[in-house]
C-alpha cells in the first residue's frame, strides 16, 4: 500500500474518532477551506456551515464505523468510498432520566481529497446515509 493511500485511510479513521469525540477543531483541520458537503434531503454545506452543524453533535453520543471499499490516487487528488455506519444517541433531554433509544444511519459515502502542503484534506463529501429501521 502506498504512503498516500495509507495517509487517506488514516484520515478517515481520525475523522471518525474526532466525530465520536465531538472534536470540531480536529475535523476542521482535516477539511479544506473550499470544502463542500452533500447529503440527501439537506442543502449543501460549505466548511463554515458544516462547522456550525458539527458543533451540535457534542450533545450526542456517536459510534462511527467505516469500512473503506476503495481509495484511488490521482496525483494530488484522491477519492475514497466507504460503507459507513453511525449510531447516534441523545445525551441530554432523555425523559424521566431514561436514555433515548439510539438511531442508526448507514450507507455509502464518497469523499474527494486534495493534497495541500504535504497533507491530505477533505474537499468534497457526499454522504448517502439513511436511517436503519430495527
Secondary structure by P-SEA (a helix, b strand, c coil): ccaaaaaaaaaaaaaaaaaaacaaaaaaaacccbbbbbbcccccccaaaaaaaaaacccbbbbbbbbccccccccccbbbbbbbbbbbbbccccccccccbbbbbbbbbbbbbbbcccbbbbcbbbbbcccccc
